[in-house]
Amino acid sequence: MSTASGLPPSITVSSFDMNQLEAMLESPAVEQSPAGKALAHELERATVVDRDQMPEGVVMMHSRVECEDELQGEKHELTLVYPREADVDQGKVSILAPVGTALLGLAVGQTMDWDAPGGRKLRLRVTAVHNPPKH
């Protein structure tokens, strides 16, 4: 995954999400999987901030994300969830899915290039982020 410039976009992750995701990655089945390794790599480069300090418009766990494929002009609405909550029919994308891992920490206006299943190229631009209420 890379941005249109070829470099990965900078990402911001809340300390709450980081703790939850690191705990999930401690499972050997997840940790050793390609998806787990990709997520761990993304988390290594994240800027971690307190949940109360998360900037507006940044994708967190359970965010509802509106994005547009700049190559096809298609609009998508996805919710970033943990694997057990994933439901493609409801637009709930697992953090362990390549697009889920790529969305985490992106901000409104950032883009990412992504190869969809079947090899179709997408360039997703985040157009809106609706974050869950802070507990």
Buried (B, 14 or more C-beta within 10 A) or exposed (E): BEBEEEEBBEBBBBBBBBEBBEEBBEEEEBEEBEBBEBBBEBBEEBEBBEBEEBEEBBBBBBBBBBBBBBEEEEEBEBBBBBEEBBEEEEEBBBBBBBBBBBBBBBBBEBBBBBEEEEEEEBBBBBBEBEBEEEE
